[in-house]
Amino acid sequence: MTLPPATRPFLLVSALALATAAPALGQTEEGLARAATAVEEAMTGEMPYYPVDGEAMAEEIVAPEAEDAAEAEVAPDLPGAEAAAAAVVEAMTGDPVVMTLGEAASAETAASEEAEAQAAAEEAARIAAEEEAARVAAEEEAARIAAEEEAARIAAEEEAARIAAEEEAARIAAEEEAARIAAEEEAARIAAEEEAARIAAEEAAAAQALLDACMDTAGEPSAEIAETEAAQREIFQGLAAAQRDCIAAAEALPEEGGPLFHLATIAQVTGEHRQAVRLYERSAEAGVGAAYSRLGDYYLLGIRPIDEDVDRAVEYYRQAVDLGDTEAMVTLAQMHRLGRGVPRDGDEMLRLLEMATEAGYHRARTALLDIYLTGDDVPAGTTVQLPDASRAVPILTELAREGDVSAALRLAQLYDRGAPGIEPDPQRRYGWVGFAAENGAPEAIAARAFLLEQGIGTERDPILAAAEYVRALETGEVDPVTMRGTVNGRTPPWDRETALEFQRILQERDLYDGALDAMVGPGTLAGARALAGQ
């Protein structure tokens, strides 16, 4: 924009005012430059300074001609120019100021200094701005590096986490695989153990079956002597039948002593004593008392191949006794009775026999009854006073109740005559005779007939007495001459009523055709013998 010459005189004042007001107006560097250019154009001529109409000039400046507007369209608005124009307008609207040349120079100097200060300030601001920009750039670079480092750290952590996760997954997989393998191995071990247990159970069951078959057929090991030959034959037959099972059981269960004992007994019976001794020794080691007893017999009797050794025999018998073998008790009791290998000791003898008797061994009861009833060969110093029949009564009673008729008859004899420790007792005598008779003993039937005839221990009953005599004769085991009993050691005459009834029965059976005279003579006895099948 070109200012008219008329405006030059006042521009110095306006420029100074503009320079003073510019900082408060927020001017820009470009706006100040244009204002300065306008001032410079106004001051290039040598014209005096006159006061001018500032408002009109301002209007001329603020509102330029059309051509100036066209130029304004070409150049963009500058905020600094507007601020400078506003300052000029403000300066020109007041009272006119007339300034001397010196004052103008001073003002120009001040303006120059202010411009220099402003330039210095601007330079300082520029430097500060550059430094700030450098600081910001440095901070941004540091932030970028830190961000990159943080990103690298995060990436490293993520990579480490990924690797750790992979390693953890691999560890878990390895542990799971190890657990799977361990579970399979454990399952295989359990299955193997179960199979082994099953096989062992089957083998044990088979072995037990063999053992049961051996023991059921041959019986429990026992060194007892059979009471009769028939009982002994039965034992041998059982051993023969059980031999095969006992051999198999001894092979399957070598620790079981029962089969070994039976095999040893078979060897002993067949004369294979060396083999018998070896088997008895193995059976004894397994805890079979009867085996110790049999070994004691070998050493007591010196049965080949064993030489006699009484001390060793006693040792074996004592071990057998400790294991409850009754035959060893009886044998050792007899050795104490005789003083063979052990001191004579009646009390120990009785103790052993009583133990065996309580266990039910017939040999012990027989031996003990003989001692109680006779007191024969009892060692001196025995504390029990013998004989003592009262001690025999419990044993005989037990035997009788087990069906031993001879024991019942022996009790009847004790109560008939009495014995040491027992008084005669007709009622008990009749009771035991009747017990034996009810169990079918022919002599007991005849004895009861005699007691009924004589009224001993019961009421006299001739009819029943005659019937009992007939029943006894019918067994074929009673002699008519000796079938009646005694009183005080002699046989009394027949009771008349009993004799008549006896003859009547024989007559009814066509066995007697004589007179019914109660005289039991040859004719009556002949009929009685015919009744007995004699």
Backbone torsions as a table, in degrees:
resi	resn	phi	psi	omega
1	MET	NA	139.3	-179.9
2	THR	-108.0	126.1	-178.8
3	LEU	-88.5	144.5	177.3
4	PRO	-71.1	154.1	-177.9
5	PRO	-59.0	-27.7	-176.4
6	ALA	-65.7	-15.4	-176.7
7	THR	-89.4	-11.8	-172.3
8	ARG	-63.3	-38.1	-173.7
9	PRO	-59.2	-30.2	-173.0
10	PHE	-100.4	-0.3	-171.7
11	LEU	-72.0	-26.5	179.6
12	LEU	-63.0	-46.5	179.0
13	VAL	-62.2	-43.3	179.9
14	SER	-62.1	-40.9	-179.9
15	ALA	-62.7	-42.9	179.6
16	LEU	-63.9	-43.4	178.2
17	ALA	-62.6	-39.5	179.4
18	LEU	-64.0	-42.2	179.6
19	ALA	-63.8	-35.3	-179.7
20	THR	-73.3	-40.4	-175.2
21	ALA	-85.5	-16.0	-173.0
22	ALA	-56.2	-43.3	-178.2
23	PRO	-60.2	-35.5	-177.2
24	ALA	-78.5	-16.5	-176.9
25	LEU	-92.6	-2.2	177.0
26	GLY	69.5	38.6	-177.3
27	GLN	-68.9	161.2	174.9
28	THR	-105.1	168.9	-178.6
29	GLU	-64.0	-39.1	-179.0
30	GLU	-67.8	-40.2	179.4
31	GLY	-63.8	-42.7	177.9
32	LEU	-62.4	-38.2	-179.1
33	ALA	-63.9	-40.9	179.7
34	ARG	-68.2	-38.6	177.7
35	ALA	-63.4	-42.2	-179.9
36	ALA	-63.1	-38.4	179.3
37	THR	-63.4	-40.9	178.6
38	ALA	-63.1	-42.4	179.1
39	VAL	-62.9	-42.8	-178.4
40	GLU	-63.1	-40.9	179.1
41	GLU	-62.9	-37.0	-178.6
42	ALA	-71.0	-24.2	-173.3
43	MET	-101.8	5.2	-176.6
44	THR	-75.4	-21.9	178.9
45	GLY	-91.7	168.3	178.4
46	GLU	-102.4	85.2	-178.0
47	MET	-125.7	145.8	178.7
48	PRO	-71.9	162.1	-178.7
49	TYR	-94.9	127.0	178.2
50	TYR	-126.9	152.4	174.0
51	PRO	-72.1	148.3	-178.1
52	VAL	-132.7	165.4	176.0
53	ASP	-80.1	97.4	-174.7
54	GLY	-60.5	-38.9	-176.4
55	GLU	-66.5	-40.6	179.3
56	ALA	-67.0	-41.4	179.5
57	MET	-64.6	-38.5	179.6
58	ALA	-63.4	-39.7	179.3
59	GLU	-64.8	-38.4	178.7
60	GLU	-64.5	-35.9	-178.2
61	ILE	-76.5	-45.6	-175.3
62	VAL	-70.5	-37.8	-178.4
63	ALA	-111.7	83.1	-176.8
64	PRO	-71.7	170.1	178.4
65	GLU	-67.0	171.2	-177.2
66	ALA	-60.9	-37.3	-179.7
67	GLU	-65.9	-34.5	177.0
68	ASP	-65.3	-35.6	178.5
69	ALA	-63.2	-38.8	177.8
70	ALA	-62.2	-40.6	177.9
71	GLU	-64.8	-37.2	179.6
72	ALA	-63.0	-31.3	178.8
73	GLU	-69.0	-30.2	-179.8
74	VAL	-73.6	-45.2	-177.9
75	ALA	-96.5	138.6	178.5
76	PRO	-68.7	151.5	176.5
77	ASP	-60.1	141.4	177.3
78	LEU	-116.3	118.5	-178.8
79	PRO	-56.5	-34.5	-180.0
80	GLY	-65.6	-38.4	178.7
81	ALA	-63.5	-44.2	179.2
82	GLU	-60.9	-41.7	178.8
83	ALA	-63.6	-40.3	-179.4
84	ALA	-65.9	-40.5	179.2
85	ALA	-63.6	-40.9	179.0
86	ALA	-62.4	-38.3	179.5
87	ALA	-67.3	-39.3	179.7
88	VAL	-64.5	-41.7	179.7
89	VAL	-60.5	-45.4	-179.7
90	GLU	-62.4	-39.6	-178.3
91	ALA	-69.8	-29.8	-174.8
92	MET	-89.6	-12.2	-177.8
93	THR	-86.5	-9.3	179.4
94	GLY	-86.8	-164.5	-179.5
95	ASP	-69.3	143.9	179.7
96	PRO	-60.9	140.0	178.5
97	VAL	-115.0	129.0	177.7
98	VAL	-107.2	121.4	-173.3
99	MET	-119.5	138.4	177.8
100	THR	-78.1	169.8	-179.5
101	LEU	-65.8	-37.1	179.9
102	GLY	-66.8	-41.4	179.3
103	GLU	-65.0	-38.3	178.2
104	ALA	-63.5	-39.1	179.1
105	ALA	-65.3	-40.7	179.0
106	SER	-64.5	-39.8	179.3
107	ALA	-66.0	-37.9	179.0
108	GLU	-65.1	-39.3	179.9
109	THR	-64.1	-43.6	179.6
110	ALA	-63.6	-39.3	179.6
111	ALA	-65.7	-38.3	179.5
112	SER	-63.9	-44.6	-179.9
113	GLU	-63.7	-39.4	179.1
114	GLU	-64.8	-38.0	178.8
115	ALA	-65.2	-40.9	178.9
116	GLU	-64.7	-41.2	178.4
117	ALA	-62.6	-40.5	179.6
118	GLN	-64.5	-39.6	179.1
119	ALA	-65.0	-41.3	178.5
120	ALA	-63.2	-41.4	179.0
121	ALA	-63.3	-42.1	178.4
122	GLU	-62.9	-39.9	178.3
123	GLU	-63.9	-42.3	178.2
124	ALA	-63.4	-40.4	178.1
125	ALA	-64.1	-40.5	178.9
126	ARG	-61.7	-45.5	-179.4
127	ILE	-62.4	-43.6	179.6
128	ALA	-62.3	-39.3	179.2
129	ALA	-64.0	-42.5	177.9
130	GLU	-62.5	-43.3	178.9
131	GLU	-62.9	-41.4	178.6
132	GLU	-62.9	-41.5	179.0
133	ALA	-63.1	-41.1	178.2
134	ALA	-63.8	-41.0	179.3
135	ARG	-63.5	-45.8	179.7
136	VAL	-60.8	-42.8	179.0
137	ALA	-62.7	-40.3	178.8
138	ALA	-64.0	-43.0	179.2
139	GLU	-63.9	-41.0	178.1
140	GLU	-62.5	-41.2	178.4
141	GLU	-64.6	-42.2	177.6
142	ALA	-63.2	-41.5	178.5
143	ALA	-63.6	-40.5	178.2
144	ARG	-61.7	-46.7	-179.5
145	ILE	-62.7	-44.0	179.0
146	ALA	-61.4	-40.3	178.7
147	ALA	-63.1	-43.1	178.8
148	GLU	-63.3	-43.4	178.8
149	GLU	-63.6	-41.0	178.3
150	GLU	-63.5	-41.5	177.8
151	ALA	-63.0	-41.2	178.3
152	ALA	-64.3	-40.2	178.7
153	ARG	-63.3	-46.2	179.8
154	ILE	-62.0	-42.1	178.8
155	ALA	-62.7	-40.9	179.1
156	ALA	-64.7	-42.5	178.6
157	GLU	-63.5	-41.9	178.5
158	GLU	-63.6	-40.1	178.2
159	GLU	-65.7	-42.5	177.3
160	ALA	-63.5	-41.1	178.2
161	ALA	-63.6	-40.7	178.7
162	ARG	-62.1	-46.0	-179.5
163	ILE	-63.5	-43.4	178.8
164	ALA	-61.6	-40.9	179.0
165	ALA	-63.6	-42.0	178.0
166	GLU	-63.8	-42.8	179.1
167	GLU	-64.7	-40.5	178.4
168	GLU	-64.3	-41.9	177.7
169	ALA	-62.8	-41.3	178.3
170	ALA	-65.2	-39.8	179.1
171	ARG	-64.1	-45.8	179.7
172	ILE	-61.6	-42.8	178.7
173	ALA	-61.7	-41.2	179.1
174	ALA	-65.1	-42.8	178.4
175	GLU	-63.8	-41.8	178.1
176	GLU	-63.3	-40.4	178.1
177	GLU	-65.5	-42.9	177.8
178	ALA	-63.1	-41.0	178.3
179	ALA	-64.5	-40.6	178.6
180	ARG	-61.8	-46.2	179.8
181	ILE	-63.1	-43.5	179.0
182	ALA	-62.2	-41.2	179.1
183	ALA	-63.9	-41.1	178.3
184	GLU	-64.6	-42.4	179.3
185	GLU	-64.9	-40.6	179.2
186	GLU	-65.0	-42.6	177.8
187	ALA	-61.8	-41.3	178.6
188	ALA	-65.3	-39.2	179.5
189	ARG	-65.1	-45.2	179.6
190	ILE	-62.3	-42.9	179.2
191	ALA	-62.2	-40.5	179.0
192	ALA	-65.2	-42.3	178.7
193	GLU	-64.4	-41.4	178.8
194	GLU	-64.0	-39.9	178.5
195	GLU	-66.1	-42.0	177.5
196	ALA	-63.9	-40.2	178.4
197	ALA	-65.0	-40.3	178.5
198	ARG	-62.4	-45.8	179.4
199	ILE	-63.3	-43.1	179.3
200	ALA	-62.9	-40.0	179.3
201	ALA	-64.8	-41.5	178.4
202	GLU	-64.2	-42.7	179.1
203	GLU	-65.6	-40.7	178.8
204	ALA	-64.7	-40.1	179.0
205	ALA	-64.5	-41.6	178.9
206	ALA	-64.4	-42.7	179.2
207	ALA	-64.8	-40.7	179.0
208	GLN	-64.6	-37.6	177.7
209	ALA	-62.4	-40.5	177.6
210	LEU	-65.3	-42.2	179.3
211	LEU	-62.8	-45.1	179.8
212	ASP	-62.0	-41.4	179.8
213	ALA	-63.3	-41.5	179.3
214	CYS	-62.8	-48.4	-174.3
215	MET	-74.3	-34.1	179.0
216	ASP	-65.1	-37.8	-177.3
217	THR	-80.9	-44.1	-175.5
218	ALA	-90.4	-18.4	-178.8
219	GLY	87.8	172.4	177.9
220	GLU	-70.6	147.8	179.3
221	PRO	-57.1	130.7	180.0
222	SER	-151.8	135.5	176.0
223	ALA	-96.5	5.0	-178.0
224	GLU	-64.1	147.1	177.3
225	ILE	-86.6	133.1	-178.7
226	ALA	-61.2	146.0	-176.7
227	GLU	-74.2	-30.0	180.0
228	THR	-135.4	165.5	177.0
229	GLU	-65.2	-36.5	178.8
230	ALA	-62.4	-40.7	178.2
231	ALA	-65.7	-37.0	178.3
232	GLN	-66.2	-41.6	177.3
233	ARG	-62.0	-38.8	178.8
234	GLU	-62.6	-38.4	177.6
235	ILE	-63.1	-46.3	-179.2
236	PHE	-63.6	-39.1	178.7
237	GLN	-64.2	-39.8	177.2
238	GLY	-63.8	-39.0	178.7
239	LEU	-64.9	-42.3	180.0
240	ALA	-63.3	-41.8	-179.3
241	ALA	-69.3	-29.6	-175.9
242	ALA	-91.8	-6.1	-170.5
243	GLN	-55.1	-49.8	-176.4
244	ARG	-61.9	-46.5	179.6
245	ASP	-64.2	-36.6	-179.8
246	CYS	-67.8	-38.0	177.1
247	ILE	-62.7	-47.9	179.9
248	ALA	-63.1	-40.0	179.7
249	ALA	-66.4	-38.7	179.1
250	ALA	-65.7	-33.7	177.6
251	GLU	-73.5	-41.1	-178.8
252	ALA	-75.2	-35.0	-177.3
253	LEU	-129.7	73.0	-176.0
254	PRO	-64.5	-15.5	179.7
255	GLU	-84.3	-10.4	179.0
256	GLU	-82.4	127.3	-175.8
257	GLY	-84.3	-22.1	-176.3
258	GLY	-59.8	-54.9	178.6
259	PRO	-59.0	-37.9	178.6
260	LEU	-62.1	-40.7	179.1
261	PHE	-62.9	-45.1	-178.8
262	HIS	-65.7	-38.6	177.6
263	LEU	-66.6	-35.7	177.0
264	ALA	-65.6	-39.9	179.2
265	THR	-64.9	-40.0	176.9
266	ILE	-61.4	-43.9	178.8
267	ALA	-63.8	-37.8	178.9
268	GLN	-64.9	-44.2	-179.0
269	VAL	-63.3	-36.1	-178.8
270	THR	-86.5	4.9	175.7
271	GLY	85.2	6.8	179.2
272	GLU	-90.3	71.6	-171.2
273	HIS	-68.7	-34.7	179.4
274	ARG	-61.9	-45.4	176.8
275	GLN	-64.8	-38.6	179.9
276	ALA	-61.1	-44.0	-179.2
277	VAL	-62.5	-44.3	-179.9
278	ARG	-60.4	-43.4	-179.1
279	LEU	-69.5	-39.1	176.8
280	TYR	-63.1	-37.7	179.3
281	GLU	-64.0	-43.6	178.0
282	ARG	-64.4	-39.7	178.9
283	SER	-65.8	-40.0	178.0
284	ALA	-63.4	-40.8	177.8
285	GLU	-61.7	-28.0	177.7
286	ALA	-81.8	-0.2	174.7
287	GLY	94.7	21.1	179.2
288	VAL	-90.3	113.9	-177.9
289	GLY	-63.4	-37.5	-179.3
290	ALA	-61.4	-31.3	178.4
291	ALA	-67.1	-40.3	175.6
292	TYR	-61.8	-39.8	-179.7
293	SER	-63.2	-43.5	179.3
294	ARG	-66.1	-37.8	176.2
295	LEU	-64.1	-38.4	175.9
296	GLY	-59.9	-39.3	178.0
297	ASP	-61.7	-42.9	-179.6
298	TYR	-58.9	-44.1	-177.0
299	TYR	-79.3	-29.0	178.8
300	LEU	-71.0	-41.0	-176.0
301	LEU	-95.7	-9.8	-179.1
302	GLY	65.4	46.0	179.7
303	ILE	-77.2	124.9	-178.7
304	ARG	-59.0	140.7	10.2
305	PRO	-88.0	14.0	-176.9
306	ILE	-93.9	133.4	173.7
307	ASP	-83.6	151.1	-179.7
308	GLU	-61.6	132.1	179.2
309	ASP	-151.8	90.6	-172.8
310	VAL	-64.2	-39.7	-179.4
311	ASP	-61.0	-43.3	179.1
312	ARG	-68.1	-35.8	177.2
313	ALA	-61.0	-44.5	178.8
314	VAL	-60.4	-40.6	179.2
315	GLU	-60.6	-45.3	179.1
316	TYR	-65.1	-41.2	-179.7
317	TYR	-62.5	-40.3	-179.7
318	ARG	-66.0	-39.0	176.4
319	GLN	-63.9	-39.1	178.2
320	ALA	-64.1	-42.1	178.7
321	VAL	-61.1	-42.7	178.9
322	ASP	-59.8	-28.7	179.6
323	LEU	-93.7	7.1	172.9
324	GLY	87.6	17.1	-179.6
325	ASP	-78.1	122.6	-175.0
326	THR	-74.5	-35.5	179.7
327	GLU	-63.4	-38.6	177.4
328	ALA	-65.0	-35.3	177.8
329	MET	-62.0	-45.6	-179.2
330	VAL	-65.8	-44.3	-178.1
331	THR	-63.2	-46.3	-179.1
332	LEU	-67.7	-32.8	176.0
333	ALA	-63.3	-43.9	178.8
334	GLN	-65.4	-33.5	178.0
335	MET	-67.9	-35.7	175.4
336	HIS	-70.7	-31.1	177.7
337	ARG	-67.9	-37.6	-177.5
338	LEU	-93.4	-18.4	-176.0
339	GLY	75.8	32.3	179.6
340	ARG	-97.6	112.1	180.0
341	GLY	77.4	-12.7	179.8
342	VAL	-142.4	160.7	177.2
343	PRO	-65.2	149.0	172.0
344	ARG	-67.6	123.5	-173.6
345	ASP	-149.6	101.1	-177.9
346	GLY	-65.8	-37.7	-179.2
347	ASP	-65.5	-42.6	178.2
348	GLU	-67.3	-37.0	176.8
349	MET	-59.4	-49.4	-179.6
350	LEU	-64.1	-39.8	179.7
351	ARG	-59.5	-44.8	-178.9
352	LEU	-67.6	-42.1	179.8
353	LEU	-66.6	-38.3	178.0
354	GLU	-66.0	-38.5	176.3
355	MET	-60.0	-47.3	-178.7
356	ALA	-67.3	-35.5	179.0
357	THR	-66.1	-43.2	177.8
358	GLU	-61.6	-29.0	177.4
359	ALA	-79.5	-6.5	175.5
360	GLY	91.9	15.8	-177.9
361	TYR	-80.6	122.4	-173.8
362	HIS	-62.1	-38.2	-179.4
363	ARG	-62.7	-38.0	179.7
364	ALA	-66.6	-42.3	179.9
365	ARG	-64.6	-41.9	179.5
366	THR	-61.5	-46.4	-179.2
367	ALA	-64.6	-41.6	-177.6
368	LEU	-69.4	-39.3	176.8
369	LEU	-61.5	-42.6	179.6
370	ASP	-61.3	-42.1	180.0
371	ILE	-66.9	-44.2	-178.8
372	TYR	-64.3	-37.7	-174.2
373	LEU	-85.2	-29.2	-176.0
374	THR	-114.0	-33.8	-176.0
375	GLY	70.9	15.9	-177.2
376	ASP	-69.2	139.7	174.0
377	ASP	56.1	29.2	176.2
378	VAL	-79.1	127.9	-178.8
379	PRO	-58.8	145.1	177.6
380	ALA	-63.7	147.0	179.8
381	GLY	90.5	0.1	177.8
382	THR	-65.6	131.3	-174.8
383	THR	-73.5	-22.3	179.9
384	VAL	-84.4	130.3	177.9
385	GLN	-77.1	117.7	-177.2
386	LEU	-126.2	150.2	0.1
387	PRO	-73.5	161.1	178.8
388	ASP	-151.9	95.2	-175.8
389	ALA	-65.2	-24.6	-179.7
390	SER	-61.9	-28.8	177.7
391	ARG	-72.1	-24.3	-179.0
392	ALA	-80.7	-25.6	-174.9
393	VAL	-56.6	-47.6	-179.9
394	PRO	-59.4	-37.8	-179.0
395	ILE	-68.5	-46.4	-180.0
396	LEU	-63.7	-37.3	178.9
397	THR	-63.8	-44.1	178.8
398	GLU	-63.0	-41.4	179.0
399	LEU	-64.1	-43.5	-179.0
400	ALA	-62.4	-42.1	179.9
401	ARG	-69.0	-19.5	173.9
402	GLU	-82.9	-0.9	178.8
403	GLY	102.6	10.3	179.2
404	ASP	-84.0	99.8	-177.5
405	VAL	-64.7	-37.1	-179.8
406	SER	-61.6	-35.1	177.5
407	ALA	-65.8	-40.7	178.4
408	ALA	-63.9	-42.8	178.4
409	LEU	-66.0	-34.1	178.5
410	ARG	-68.0	-37.7	175.0
411	LEU	-63.2	-40.3	178.4
412	ALA	-61.4	-39.2	178.3
413	GLN	-64.7	-41.8	-179.7
414	LEU	-60.9	-43.0	-178.8
415	TYR	-78.6	-12.6	175.4
416	ASP	-77.2	-54.8	-173.7
417	ARG	-99.1	-20.0	-173.2
418	GLY	82.4	163.9	-179.4
419	ALA	-161.4	169.0	178.3
420	PRO	-53.4	118.0	179.7
421	GLY	93.1	-4.2	-178.0
422	ILE	-136.7	130.5	175.0
423	GLU	-92.7	150.1	175.1
424	PRO	-55.8	144.1	-176.8
425	ASP	-149.3	94.1	-176.2
426	PRO	-57.7	-40.1	-179.1
427	GLN	-63.6	-45.4	178.6
428	ARG	-67.5	-34.6	176.6
429	ARG	-60.4	-50.2	-179.6
430	TYR	-60.6	-39.6	-179.1
431	GLY	-60.5	-46.0	-178.2
432	TRP	-73.4	-32.9	174.8
433	VAL	-63.7	-44.5	178.6
434	GLY	-63.0	-38.3	178.2
435	PHE	-59.4	-45.6	179.8
436	ALA	-66.4	-38.5	179.7
437	ALA	-64.8	-41.5	179.3
438	GLU	-65.0	-23.7	177.8
439	ASN	-90.4	10.4	170.1
440	GLY	87.8	13.4	179.1
441	ALA	-77.3	117.1	-177.6
442	PRO	-56.1	-44.4	-179.7
443	GLU	-64.6	-31.2	177.9
444	ALA	-71.1	-36.7	177.9
445	ILE	-63.4	-45.3	178.7
446	ALA	-63.8	-39.2	-179.8
447	ALA	-65.7	-39.1	178.7
448	ARG	-67.5	-37.7	177.0
449	ALA	-58.5	-40.0	180.0
450	PHE	-66.1	-42.1	-179.5
451	LEU	-66.3	-36.5	176.3
452	LEU	-68.3	-37.7	178.0
453	GLU	-63.2	-44.2	-174.7
454	GLN	-90.6	-12.0	-177.5
455	GLY	70.2	38.7	179.8
456	ILE	-95.9	117.9	178.5
457	GLY	74.8	0.0	180.0
458	THR	-159.7	174.1	177.1
459	GLU	-74.0	144.9	178.9
460	ARG	-67.5	137.1	-177.6
461	ASP	-146.1	87.3	-176.1
462	PRO	-58.9	-42.0	-178.0
463	ILE	-62.9	-48.2	179.6
464	LEU	-67.2	-35.4	178.5
465	ALA	-61.8	-45.5	-180.0
466	ALA	-63.1	-40.7	179.1
467	ALA	-63.3	-38.5	179.9
468	GLU	-69.0	-36.9	176.1
469	TYR	-61.2	-43.4	179.2
470	VAL	-62.1	-43.0	-179.1
471	ARG	-63.7	-38.7	178.9
472	ALA	-65.3	-42.5	-179.5
473	LEU	-65.6	-34.0	-178.3
474	GLU	-63.7	-20.0	178.6
475	THR	-71.6	-20.1	-178.7
476	GLY	77.2	8.3	-177.2
477	GLU	-117.1	11.8	-177.2
478	VAL	-122.2	135.7	177.0
479	ASP	-89.6	124.3	-178.9
480	PRO	-57.7	-29.8	-177.0
481	VAL	-74.1	-36.7	-173.8
482	THR	-108.6	9.6	-172.8
483	MET	-76.1	-17.9	-179.6
484	ARG	-88.5	153.2	-176.5
485	GLY	-85.1	-164.9	-178.0
486	THR	-126.5	157.9	173.3
487	VAL	-129.5	120.7	-177.0
488	ASN	55.2	37.4	173.4
489	GLY	87.5	0.2	178.9
490	ARG	-133.4	151.7	179.7
491	THR	-84.6	119.6	-178.1
492	PRO	-76.7	163.0	175.7
493	PRO	-62.5	158.8	178.2
494	TRP	-62.2	143.5	169.5
495	ASP	-69.7	132.7	-173.0
496	ARG	-56.6	-51.1	-176.5
497	GLU	-63.0	-38.9	179.4
498	THR	-65.9	-42.5	-179.9
499	ALA	-63.1	-42.6	178.9
500	LEU	-62.0	-44.0	179.6
501	GLU	-64.8	-36.9	-179.9
502	PHE	-65.7	-46.0	178.8
503	GLN	-62.9	-38.6	-178.6
504	ARG	-62.1	-41.8	-180.0
505	ILE	-64.8	-43.6	179.2
506	LEU	-63.5	-38.7	179.8
507	GLN	-65.7	-40.7	179.6
508	GLU	-63.4	-26.9	-179.4
509	ARG	-95.3	9.4	179.5
510	ASP	61.4	32.8	178.1
511	LEU	-106.5	-6.1	-178.5
512	TYR	-148.8	127.5	-179.9
513	ASP	-120.0	15.4	179.2
514	GLY	-84.7	-174.2	-179.0
515	ALA	-75.4	148.5	174.3
516	LEU	-85.3	82.9	-173.7
517	ASP	-117.9	5.4	179.5
518	ALA	65.8	13.8	177.8
519	MET	-101.7	104.5	-178.2
520	VAL	-84.5	87.6	-179.7
521	GLY	-109.4	-154.9	-176.9
522	PRO	-58.3	-41.1	-179.0
523	GLY	-63.8	-44.9	179.5
524	THR	-64.9	-42.7	-179.1
525	LEU	-66.3	-32.0	178.1
526	ALA	-65.2	-42.5	176.5
527	GLY	-63.1	-37.0	179.4
528	ALA	-65.8	-40.2	178.8
529	ARG	-65.7	-38.5	177.7
530	ALA	-63.3	-38.9	177.2
531	LEU	-61.9	-36.3	-178.6
532	ALA	-82.5	-3.7	179.9
533	GLY	75.7	26.8	-179.3
534	GLN	-97.2	NA	NA
